[in-house]
């Protein structure tokens, strides 16, 4: 879920999002850097939005700060798989991570 909904509800977000996807040809940019071809799913802020920078249009909507990622790469960037690991690992079992 988006931490700053006001950014995504702003009229500048839809065209910025569309342009990011267009520039990436609909493909995950991180996978492409790794030599893989995979469809993107998430427009991601390279410099993460914060309460201090969310009103900076170059951070929130600038193409230099947006990348298109697949769900796996987006979760990896935000370290979400580690957060889920505690729910997936049975009690008493030590995770390999």
N, CA, C and O of each residue as an XYZ file, in Angstrom:
388
protein
N       0.843     -1.184      0.000
C       0.000      0.000      0.000
C       0.885      1.244      0.000
O       1.914      1.285      0.675
N       0.483      2.234     -0.748
C       1.252      3.468     -0.879
C       1.264      4.256      0.428
O       0.231      4.438      1.073
N       2.447      4.714      0.798
C       2.580      5.475      2.037
C       2.097      6.910      1.898
O       1.681      7.519      2.883
N       2.146      7.455      0.697
C       1.761      8.846      0.480
C       0.713      8.919     -0.627
O       1.039      9.264     -1.763
N      -0.542      8.598     -0.309
C      -1.581      8.544     -1.341
C      -1.753      9.860     -2.088
O      -2.176      9.857     -3.244
N      -1.437     10.978     -1.457
C      -1.593     12.267     -2.124
C      -0.714     12.376     -3.372
O      -1.065     13.090     -4.312
N       0.412     11.683     -3.391
C       1.277     11.683     -4.575
C       0.573     10.960     -5.718
O       0.573     11.436     -6.853
N      -0.022      9.816     -5.419
C      -0.635      8.981     -6.451
C      -2.016      9.483     -6.868
O      -2.521      9.095     -7.921
N      -2.623     10.328     -6.063
C      -3.916     10.926     -6.409
C      -3.755     12.248     -7.152
O      -4.730     12.789     -7.674
N      -2.548     12.765     -7.204
C      -2.259     14.015     -7.908
C      -2.413     13.802     -9.416
O      -2.131     12.716     -9.921
N      -2.855     14.824    -10.127
C      -3.049     14.715    -11.581
C      -1.738     14.489    -12.330
O      -1.762     14.069    -13.487
N      -0.604     14.755    -11.702
C       0.694     14.534    -12.364
C       1.101     13.064    -12.369
O       1.932     12.657    -13.182
N       0.522     12.259    -11.466
C       0.951     10.867    -11.377
C       0.580     10.021    -12.596
O       1.462      9.345    -13.126
N      -0.667     10.014    -13.075
C      -0.984      9.132    -14.212
C      -0.093      9.340    -15.439
O       0.382      8.353    -16.002
N       0.159     10.590    -15.884
C       1.049     10.721    -17.044
C       2.496     10.328    -16.733
O       3.184      9.788    -17.599
N       2.961     10.589    -15.519
C       4.326     10.194    -15.146
C       4.443      8.671    -15.150
O       5.439      8.119    -15.618
N       3.437      8.012    -14.635
C       3.412      6.547    -14.590
C       3.397      5.962    -16.004
O       4.161      5.050    -16.320
N       2.518      6.500    -16.844
C       2.429      6.015    -18.238
C       3.758      6.186    -18.970
O       4.190      5.286    -19.690
N       4.402      7.331    -18.790
C       5.671      7.591    -19.465
C       6.758      6.634    -18.977
O       7.574      6.170    -19.774
N       6.775      6.340    -17.700
C       7.751      5.397    -17.152
C       7.569      4.015    -17.786
O       8.543      3.376    -18.184
N       6.341      3.567    -17.875
C       6.043      2.261    -18.476
C       6.402      2.264    -19.960
O       6.946      1.286    -20.471
N       6.099      3.362    -20.651
C       6.425      3.478    -22.075
C       7.936      3.404    -22.294
O       8.410      2.688    -23.176
N       8.686      4.153    -21.483
C      10.150      4.170    -21.618
C      10.748      2.784    -21.402
O      11.753      2.432    -22.021
N      10.130      2.003    -20.525
C      10.627      0.656    -20.217
C      10.075     -0.397    -21.179
O      10.395     -1.579    -21.055
N       9.255      0.025    -22.128
C       8.608     -0.913    -23.054
C       7.827     -1.993    -22.311
O       7.697     -3.120    -22.789
N       7.308     -1.633    -21.133
C       6.507     -2.571    -20.358
C       7.297     -3.652    -19.648
O       6.718     -4.570    -19.066
N       8.625     -3.550    -19.691
C       9.475     -4.588    -19.105
C      10.123     -4.118    -17.805
O      10.355     -2.925    -17.605
N      10.405     -5.063    -16.943
C      11.098     -4.764    -15.691
C      12.515     -4.279    -16.006
O      13.286     -4.974    -16.668
N      12.840     -3.098    -15.532
C      14.149     -2.519    -15.818
C      15.269     -3.205    -15.038
O      16.396     -3.280    -15.527
N      14.987     -3.697    -13.854
C      16.011     -4.402    -13.073
C      16.318     -5.751    -13.711
O      17.482     -6.136    -13.819
N      15.294     -6.464    -14.130
C      15.521     -7.738    -14.826
C      16.327     -7.501    -16.099
O      17.229     -8.276    -16.415
N      16.009     -6.440    -16.826
C      16.736     -6.126    -18.059
C      18.217     -5.897    -17.769
O      19.072     -6.330    -18.542
N      18.530     -5.220    -16.659
C      19.933     -5.001    -16.284
C      20.635     -6.325    -15.989
O      21.857     -6.424    -16.102
N      19.864     -7.333    -15.614
C      20.411     -8.665    -15.317
C      20.368     -9.590    -16.535
O      20.724    -10.765    -16.440
N      19.935     -9.059    -17.669
C      19.872     -9.851    -18.892
C      18.620    -10.691    -19.034
O      18.571    -11.591    -19.872
N      17.602    -10.411    -18.226
C      16.343    -11.154    -18.282
C      15.265    -10.300    -18.938
O      15.346     -9.072    -18.951
N      14.261    -10.967    -19.480
C      13.102    -10.281    -20.041
C      11.887    -10.698    -19.218
O      11.495    -11.865    -19.216
N      11.300     -9.734    -18.522
C      10.141    -10.013    -17.678
C       9.259     -8.772    -17.660
O       9.758     -7.647    -17.617
N       7.964     -8.978    -17.694
C       7.026     -7.853    -17.669
C       7.116     -7.111    -16.340
O       7.246     -7.721    -15.278
N       7.044     -5.796    -16.419
C       6.999     -4.972    -15.216
C       5.586     -4.926    -14.659
O       4.625     -5.241    -15.360
N       5.460     -4.531    -13.387
C       4.142     -4.406    -12.751
C       4.030     -3.176    -11.864
O       2.922     -2.714    -11.593
N       5.164     -2.635    -11.403
C       5.149     -1.562    -10.414
C       6.034     -0.407    -10.870
O       7.191     -0.617    -11.234
N       5.498      0.805    -10.851
C       6.340      1.981    -11.051
C       6.911      2.325     -9.683
O       6.173      2.563     -8.728
N       8.224      2.347     -9.606
C       8.938      2.498     -8.338
C       9.733      3.798     -8.313
O      10.303      4.212     -9.322
N       9.762      4.434     -7.151
C      10.611      5.609     -6.951
C      12.012      5.124     -6.581
O      12.184      4.419     -5.587
N      13.000      5.499     -7.371
C      14.384      5.099     -7.109
C      14.829      5.675     -5.768
O      15.315      4.948     -4.902
N      14.659      6.983     -5.604
C      14.833      7.613     -4.293
C      13.471      7.525     -3.633
O      12.513      8.150     -4.088
N      13.386      6.763     -2.580
C      12.104      6.501     -1.929
C      11.449      7.787     -1.433
O      12.115      8.691     -0.931
N      10.130      7.844     -1.587
C       9.384      8.999     -1.088
C       9.440      9.044      0.438
O       9.339      8.022      1.116
N       9.605     10.260      0.951
C       9.581     10.489      2.395
C       8.671     11.679      2.664
O       8.260     12.378      1.738
N       8.366     11.902      3.918
C       7.552     13.064      4.288
C       8.248     14.358      3.870
O       7.583     15.343      3.550
N       9.573     14.361      3.870
C      10.326     15.572      3.513
C      10.406     15.807      2.009
O      10.383     16.956      1.569
N      10.501     14.740      1.209
C      10.720     14.950     -0.228
C       9.490     14.723     -1.096
O       9.554     14.952     -2.304
N       8.378     14.283     -0.527
C       7.200     13.936     -1.335
C       6.635     15.112     -2.118
O       5.963     14.905     -3.129
N       6.890     16.339     -1.678
C       6.364     17.505     -2.395
C       7.330     18.014     -3.462
O       7.021     18.980     -4.160
N       8.482     17.387     -3.598
C       9.437     17.748     -4.649
C       8.998     17.047     -5.933
O       9.048     15.820     -6.009
N       8.568     17.814     -6.949
C       8.055     17.167     -8.163
C       9.090     16.314     -8.896
O       8.720     15.356     -9.576
N      10.363     16.638     -8.774
C      11.383     15.829     -9.443
C      11.538     14.463     -8.758
O      11.873     13.474     -9.411
N      11.298     14.416     -7.467
C      11.354     13.141     -6.741
C      10.063     12.357     -6.969
O      10.100     11.159     -7.250
N       8.930     13.030     -6.847
C       7.634     12.350     -6.924
C       7.240     11.961     -8.347
O       6.660     10.896     -8.559
N       7.553     12.824     -9.332
C       7.035     12.604    -10.693
C       8.102     12.609    -11.790
O       7.796     12.309    -12.944
N       9.335     12.942    -11.451
C      10.395     13.036    -12.455
C      10.814     11.677    -12.991
O      11.003     10.732    -12.225
N      10.957     11.581    -14.293
C      11.311     10.303    -14.922
C      12.674      9.781    -14.481
O      12.908      8.573    -14.482
N      13.572     10.687    -14.104
C      14.885     10.240    -13.633
C      14.800      9.510    -12.297
O      15.750      8.837    -11.897
N      13.671      9.638    -11.605
C      13.510      8.970    -10.316
C      12.480      7.837    -10.361
O      12.108      7.299     -9.318
N      12.025      7.478    -11.547
C      11.034      6.407    -11.672
C      11.619      5.244    -12.461
O      12.348      5.438    -13.433
N      11.288      4.042    -12.029
C      11.676      2.843    -12.771
C      10.520      1.855    -12.727
O       9.730      1.839    -11.783
N      10.438      1.035    -13.765
C       9.376      0.035    -13.852
C       9.963     -1.307    -13.445
O      10.960     -1.754    -14.013
N       9.340     -1.951    -12.454
C       9.853     -3.204    -11.913
C       8.778     -4.280    -11.895
O       7.588     -3.984    -11.791
N       9.211     -5.531    -11.999
C       8.298     -6.649    -11.759
C       8.055     -6.730    -10.248
O       8.761     -6.094     -9.466
N       7.074     -7.498     -9.856
C       6.751     -7.609     -8.431
C       7.923     -8.179     -7.635
O       8.199     -7.718     -6.528
N       8.613     -9.177     -8.190
C       9.749     -9.772     -7.472
C      10.845     -8.746     -7.210
O      11.355     -8.657     -6.093
N      11.212     -7.971     -8.230
C      12.269     -6.970     -8.060
C      11.824     -5.849     -7.127
O      12.623     -5.340     -6.341
N      10.557     -5.467     -7.211
C      10.042     -4.423     -6.326
C      10.080     -4.901     -4.874
O      10.498     -4.159     -3.986
N       9.649     -6.129     -4.636
C       9.691     -6.681     -3.281
C      11.129     -6.830     -2.786
O      11.420     -6.565     -1.619
N      12.019     -7.253     -3.673
C      13.432     -7.387     -3.312
C      14.014     -6.028     -2.916
O      14.740     -5.920     -1.928
N      13.692     -5.009     -3.685
C      14.201     -3.665     -3.389
C      13.750     -3.212     -2.007
O      14.528     -2.624     -1.254
N      12.511     -3.482     -1.683
C      11.955     -3.025     -0.408
C      12.077     -4.085      0.689
O      11.525     -3.931      1.779
N      12.810     -5.161      0.386
C      13.100     -6.207      1.365
C      11.835     -6.809      1.959
O      11.796     -7.148      3.142
N      10.810     -6.937      1.140
C       9.526     -7.444      1.632
C       9.532     -8.945      1.860
O       8.792     -9.437      2.713
N      10.344     -9.682      1.124
C      10.348    -11.137      1.299
C      10.855    -11.516      2.685
O      10.387    -12.493      3.268
N      11.796    -10.761      3.212
C      12.327    -11.033      4.551
C      11.223    -10.833      5.580
O      11.109    -11.609      6.529
N      10.419     -9.808      5.400
C       9.332     -9.544      6.333
C       8.318    -10.669      6.357
O       7.753    -10.976      7.407
N       8.082    -11.285      5.210
C       7.139    -12.397      5.148
C       7.727    -13.684      5.705
O       6.991    -14.566      6.146
N       9.039    -13.794      5.687
C       9.691    -15.036      6.093
C       9.294    -15.447      7.508
O       9.139    -16.636      7.786
N       9.128    -14.475      8.402
C       8.784    -14.826      9.784
C       7.417    -15.490      9.876
O       7.154    -16.242     10.814
N       6.536    -15.214      8.898
C       5.210    -15.828      8.898
C       5.214    -17.177      8.180
O       4.330    -18.004      8.402
N       6.204    -17.396      7.323
C       6.262    -18.620      6.532
C       7.103    -19.706      7.195
O       6.955    -20.886      6.875
N       7.974    -19.321      8.103
C       8.846    -20.276      8.769
C       8.171    -20.786     10.041
O       7.778    -19.988     10.891
N       8.033    -22.107     10.180
C       7.398    -22.645     11.392
C       8.176    -22.245     12.645
O       9.395    -22.083     12.591
N       7.489    -22.087     13.758
C       8.170    -21.743     15.010
C       9.250    -22.768     15.342
O       9.051    -23.970     15.165
N      10.382    -22.290     15.818
C      11.478    -23.168     16.198
C      12.422    -23.507     15.065
O      13.478    -24.092     15.305
N      12.070    -23.151     13.821
C      12.924    -23.407     12.670
C      13.679    -22.126     12.361
O      13.082    -21.052     12.288
N      14.979    -22.234     12.180
C      15.797    -21.062     11.876
C      15.845    -20.888     10.372
O      16.188    -21.816      9.639
N      15.500    -19.693      9.916
C      15.523    -19.384      8.491
C      16.964    -19.313      8.004
O      17.865    -18.950      8.760
N      17.179    -19.662      6.732
C      18.516    -19.601      6.143
C      18.929    -18.183      5.804
O      20.100    -17.954      5.503
N      18.029    -17.233      5.840
C      18.351    -15.851      5.470
C      19.015    -15.120      6.596
O      19.354    -13.945      6.456
